[in-house]
């Protein structure tokens, strides 16, 4: 539209300039030339368009949408065509919704969706959906997929360790629905899950009981290991005593007694010798 207005303005300025020149009005002809230059500049600018970084342009020429999309930068276009610019950067959408669980409970879920527009399919989105593709496709399908996925899980699973698996299932299912239309789904992280207060208390009590059970199992295992250690230690002592007792004989004891008597006899101190009773009795030497 500005291109047409610029051309018309340049033509009008040209006729004004011609008339002023014939009448000899230099001031009026000067303004006419300036107006004509400005109109031509406006018309010339319309054959170029600038697509910002992270955006994509779609060319609409009176309802005929071009299959070619305009990439970021300066692009030469038909000045009579309309250029629709789409943001292809990663977008975040936050939703707070009440979703059902597998057992029929209502769970409040705060979840984010990270998505982006595929640059190559921007013209397809424009032709089939329009510029409001987020409100028409992304939001309704996102809500539907989230409710469908959460209905497959118990409330406890949503509250505990299944959150990452749940987010991955939402991402995969949503890609199946909107991916073919040219919308990229990057992730669907769960930000917050609010369960009914009674259910939350019950789950927390169960988790505490599970932790206490695991602690007791650890204590019992530790006690069993300690008992096994003591048993092994006692067996080692018994084996040692058995080996030692088997190695001590009457001959060894008599020999040790003879050695002790001999060592005492060699001592320079005065002694009293007491002869032991029995056939094999050894002398007992006492200090005087």
C-alpha positions as a printed NumPy array, in Angstrom:
array([[  0.   ,   0.   ,   0.   ],
       [  2.785,   2.465,   0.824],
       [  4.404,   1.62 ,  -2.494],
       [  1.251,   2.666,  -4.367],
       [  0.886,   5.819,  -2.266],
       [  4.539,   6.644,  -2.923],
       [  4.081,   6.281,  -6.686],
       [  0.925,   8.381,  -6.636],
       [  2.674,  10.976,  -4.518],
       [  5.603,  11.108,  -6.937],
       [  3.242,  11.544,  -9.926],
       [  1.29 ,  14.309,  -8.209],
       [  4.509,  16.035,  -7.17 ],
       [  5.732,  15.827, -10.774],
       [  2.6  ,  17.532, -12.123],
       [  2.815,  20.201,  -9.406],
       [  6.445,  20.78 , -10.33 ],
       [  5.592,  21.108, -14.03 ],
       [  2.786,  23.584, -13.351],
       [  4.911,  25.659, -10.993],
       [  7.745,  25.741, -13.485],
       [  5.413,  27.035, -16.214],
       [  4.176,  29.76 , -13.902],
       [  7.746,  30.593, -12.927],
       [  7.214,  29.916,  -9.241],
       [ 10.599,  28.669,  -8.133],
       [  9.686,  28.202,  -4.466],
       [  6.684,  26.049,  -5.299],
       [  8.664,  23.992,  -7.821],
       [ 11.381,  23.461,  -5.235],
       [  8.887,  22.005,  -2.72 ],
       [  7.388,  19.859,  -5.476],
       [ 10.805,  18.368,  -6.277],
       [ 11.412,  17.623,  -2.596],
       [  7.993,  15.98 ,  -2.302],
       [  8.592,  13.935,  -5.428],
       [ 11.98 ,  12.74 ,  -4.093],
       [ 10.429,  11.757,  -0.762],
       [  7.615,   9.875,  -2.501],
       [ 10.066,   8.013,  -4.74 ],
       [ 12.2  ,   7.121,  -1.685],
       [  9.145,   5.749,   0.15 ],
       [  8.191,   3.668,  -2.889],
       [ 11.763,   2.375,  -3.285],
       [ 11.999,   1.335,   0.375],
       [  8.924,  -0.863,  -0.038],
       [ 10.744,  -3.311,  -2.326],
       [ 12.988,  -4.279,   0.601],
       [ 12.079,  -5.824,   3.91 ],
       [ 14.169,  -6.643,   6.971],
       [ 13.508,  -9.877,   8.872],
       [ 14.866,  -9.647,  12.458],
       [ 17.116, -12.336,  13.906],
       [ 15.168, -15.366,  15.063],
       [ 12.177, -14.527,  12.862],
       [ 10.845, -15.735,   9.527],
       [  8.781, -13.934,   6.909],
       [  5.827, -15.224,   4.889],
       [  4.877, -13.491,   1.611],
       [  1.134, -12.961,   1.038],
       [  0.355, -11.437,  -2.356],
       [ -3.372, -10.739,  -2.281],
       [ -4.154, -14.152,  -0.786],
       [ -1.533, -16.069,  -2.743],
       [  0.961, -17.318,  -0.147],
       [  4.441, -18.003,  -1.483],
       [  6.064, -21.364,  -0.779],
       [  9.313, -19.516,  -0.121],
       [  9.917, -18.127,   3.368],
       [ 12.102, -15.119,   4.09 ],
       [ 15.049, -15.775,   6.391],
       [ 16.561, -13.213,   8.803],
       [ 18.29 , -10.314,   7.06 ],
       [ 17.478,  -7.947,   4.182],
       [ 15.224,  -9.474,   1.515],
       [ 13.999,  -8.179,  -1.86 ],
       [ 10.213,  -8.595,  -2.135],
       [  7.275,  -7.598,  -4.28 ],
       [  6.321,  -4.14 ,  -2.992],
       [  2.635,  -4.961,  -3.418],
       [  2.881,  -8.112,  -1.296],
       [  2.245,  -8.33 ,   2.42 ],
       [  5.077,  -9.755,   4.547],
       [  3.923, -11.51 ,   7.725],
       [  6.704, -11.967,  10.277],
       [  6.69 , -14.906,  12.706],
       [  8.865, -15.278,  15.79 ],
       [ 10.794, -18.568,  15.426],
       [ 12.682, -18.305,  18.713],
       [ 12.026, -20.57 ,  21.683],
       [  8.835, -19.527,  23.452],
       [  7.664, -20.456,  26.947],
       [  4.043, -20.983,  27.87 ],
       [  2.939, -21.571,  31.47 ],
       [ -0.279, -23.276,  32.395],
       [ -1.95 , -23.948,  35.745],
       [ -4.644, -26.592,  35.331],
       [ -6.596, -29.175,  37.273],
       [ -5.855, -32.613,  35.832],
       [ -7.21 , -36.067,  36.706],
       [ -5.105, -38.895,  38.115],
       [ -5.533, -42.611,  37.438],
       [ -7.674, -43.103,  40.541],
       [ -9.923, -40.164,  39.6  ],
       [ -8.475, -37.532,  41.935],
       [ -8.142, -33.911,  40.854],
       [ -4.552, -32.666,  40.923],
       [ -3.476, -29.062,  40.385],
       [ -0.56 , -28.952,  37.991],
       [  1.692, -26.031,  37.089],
       [  3.589, -26.867,  33.927],
       [  5.619, -25.037,  31.291],
       [  5.925, -25.707,  27.582],
       [  8.993, -24.731,  25.573],
       [  8.261, -24.646,  21.85 ],
       [  9.364, -22.92 ,  18.661],
       [  8.15 , -22.446,  15.098],
       [  9.878, -24.359,  12.316],
       [ 11.098, -21.713,   9.861],
       [ 10.619, -23.931,   6.833],
       [  6.956, -24.584,   7.676],
       [  5.967, -21.034,   8.595],
       [  4.06 , -20.568,   5.316],
       [  2.177, -23.805,   5.984],
       [  1.153, -22.57 ,   9.427],
       [  0.024, -19.248,   7.927],
       [ -2.065, -20.917,   5.217],
       [ -3.738, -23.557,   7.4  ],
       [ -4.029, -21.83 ,  10.783],
       [ -2.983, -18.203,  10.621],
       [ -0.982, -15.933,  12.845],
       [ -2.89 , -17.061,  15.974],
       [ -1.538, -20.617,  15.764],
       [ -0.628, -20.609,  19.48 ],
       [ -4.211, -19.964,  20.625],
       [ -5.732, -22.229,  17.984],
       [ -3.385, -25.247,  18.115],
       [ -0.667, -25.185,  20.772],
       [ -2.686, -24.296,  23.864],
       [ -5.709, -26.59 ,  23.25 ],
       [ -3.595, -29.574,  22.217],
       [ -1.208, -29.013,  25.117],
       [ -4.032, -29.044,  27.665],
       [ -5.586, -32.129,  26.098],
       [ -2.308, -34.073,  26.041],
       [ -1.454, -33.187,  29.642],
       [ -4.818, -34.424,  30.906],
       [ -4.53 , -37.583,  28.838],
       [ -1.081, -38.404,  30.197],
       [ -1.784, -37.648,  33.865],
       [ -4.862, -39.891,  33.775],
       [ -2.49 , -42.842,  33.252],
       [ -0.602, -42.253,  36.529],
       [ -1.506, -42.496,  40.195],
       [ -1.44 , -39.295,  42.204],
       [  1.507, -40.597,  44.21 ],
       [  3.502, -41.143,  41.013],
       [  2.872, -37.52 ,  40.023],
       [  4.054, -36.379,  43.442],
       [  7.195, -38.502,  43.651],
       [  9.739, -39.918,  41.213],
       [  7.705, -40.169,  37.983],
       [  7.765, -36.459,  37.162],
       [ 10.548, -36.644,  34.577],
       [  8.925, -39.612,  32.87 ],
       [  5.605, -37.766,  32.86 ],
       [  7.186, -34.658,  31.288],
       [  8.85 , -36.789,  28.6  ],
       [  5.55 , -38.496,  27.733],
       [  3.819, -35.122,  27.396],
       [  6.571, -33.92 ,  25.068],
       [  6.423, -37.038,  22.872],
       [  2.616, -37.098,  22.633],
       [  2.412, -33.388,  21.856],
       [  5.036, -33.714,  19.111],
       [  2.861, -36.329,  17.427],
       [ -0.029, -33.859,  17.294],
       [  1.587, -30.529,  16.369],
       [  4.961, -31.569,  14.96 ],
       [  3.578, -32.242,  11.483],
       [  2.183, -28.711,  11.361],
       [  5.636, -27.186,  11.773],
       [  5.827, -26.609,  15.542],
       [  8.841, -27.884,  17.448],
       [  8.272, -29.102,  21.022],
       [ 11.459, -28.811,  23.083],
       [ 10.361, -29.806,  26.598],
       [  7.438, -29.744,  29.03 ],
       [  8.905, -29.396,  32.541],
       [  6.605, -29.765,  35.539],
       [  6.986, -26.777,  37.825],
       [  4.63 , -27.607,  40.664],
       [  2.143, -30.332,  41.662],
       [ -0.486, -29.709,  44.347],
       [ -2.394, -32.733,  45.667],
       [ -5.34 , -32.761,  48.094],
       [ -4.05 , -32.104,  51.619],
       [ -5.143, -35.479,  53.011],
       [ -3.525, -37.353,  50.152],
       [ -0.324, -35.346,  50.531],
       [ -0.168, -36.196,  54.256],
       [ -0.806, -39.883,  53.533],
       [  1.914, -39.995,  50.899],
       [  4.393, -38.259,  53.193],
       [  3.61 , -40.733,  55.995],
       [  4.128, -43.626,  53.627],
       [  7.433, -42.178,  52.467],
       [  8.544, -41.787,  56.095],
       [  7.551, -45.385,  56.816],
       [  9.479, -46.578,  53.766],
       [ 12.547, -44.633,  54.869],
       [ 12.281, -46.058,  58.405],
       [ 11.945, -49.566,  56.971],
       [ 15.033, -49.048,  54.836],
       [ 16.902, -47.736,  57.892],
       [ 15.942, -50.806,  59.942],
       [ 17.026, -53.083,  57.113],
       [ 20.376, -51.317,  57.143],
       [ 20.667, -51.735,  60.927],
       [ 19.804, -55.448,  60.716],
       [ 22.314, -55.955,  57.932],
       [ 24.953, -54.185,  60.   ],
       [ 24.182, -56.349,  63.049],
       [ 24.355, -59.503,  60.938],
       [ 27.724, -58.423,  59.58 ],
       [ 28.977, -57.706,  63.127],
       [ 27.744, -61.114,  64.328],
       [ 29.479, -62.776,  61.401],
       [ 32.687, -60.886,  62.232],
       [ 32.561, -62.046,  65.854],
       [ 31.861, -65.625,  64.787],
       [ 34.852, -65.582,  62.466],
       [ 37.004, -64.034,  65.227],
       [ 35.909, -66.669,  67.784],
       [ 36.562, -69.457,  65.304],
       [ 40.036, -68.062,  64.691],
       [ 40.805, -68.006,  68.418],
       [ 39.473, -71.546,  68.855],
       [ 41.531, -72.772,  65.929],
       [ 44.621, -71.109,  67.403],
       [ 44.09 , -72.685,  70.802],
       [ 43.509, -76.078,  69.213],
       [ 46.717, -75.823,  67.231],
       [ 48.701, -74.692,  70.289],
       [ 47.264, -77.409,  72.532],
       [ 48.116, -80.082,  70.011],
       [ 51.678, -78.809,  69.815],
       [ 52.295, -79.08 ,  73.619],
       [ 53.44 , -82.568,  74.76 ],
       [ 54.849, -84.063,  77.999],
       [ 58.307, -84.306,  76.447],
       [ 58.209, -80.583,  75.57 ],
       [ 57.145, -79.627,  79.085],
       [ 59.937, -81.771,  80.657],
       [ 62.467, -80.226,  78.307],
       [ 61.318, -76.68 ,  79.181],
       [ 61.532, -77.632,  82.923],
       [ 65.082, -78.919,  82.489],
       [ 66.075, -75.699,  80.683],
       [ 64.602, -73.582,  83.464],
       [ 66.355, -75.652,  86.194],
       [ 69.63 , -75.433,  84.338],
       [ 69.362, -71.659,  84.007],
       [ 68.601, -71.309,  87.721],
       [ 71.512, -73.584,  88.645],
       [ 73.935, -71.398,  86.713],
       [ 72.867, -68.34 ,  88.668],
       [ 75.54 , -67.153,  91.227],
       [ 72.889, -66.473,  93.897],
       [ 72.389, -68.868,  96.844],
       [ 69.605, -71.357,  96.267],
       [ 67.482, -73.993,  98.001],
       [ 66.775, -77.011,  95.839],
       [ 63.516, -78.853,  96.406],
       [ 63.207, -82.153,  94.574],
       [ 59.825, -82.606,  92.936],
       [ 57.68 , -85.55 ,  93.772],
       [ 57.186, -88.477,  91.424],
       [ 59.422, -90.254,  88.983],
       [ 59.762, -87.287,  86.661],
       [ 59.638, -84.587,  89.303],
       [ 61.96 , -81.674,  88.569],
       [ 63.964, -79.887,  91.258],
       [ 62.633, -76.525,  92.412],
       [ 65.395, -74.083,  93.292],
       [ 64.515, -71.193,  95.619],
       [ 66.651, -68.261,  96.736],
       [ 68.179, -68.67 , 100.192]])
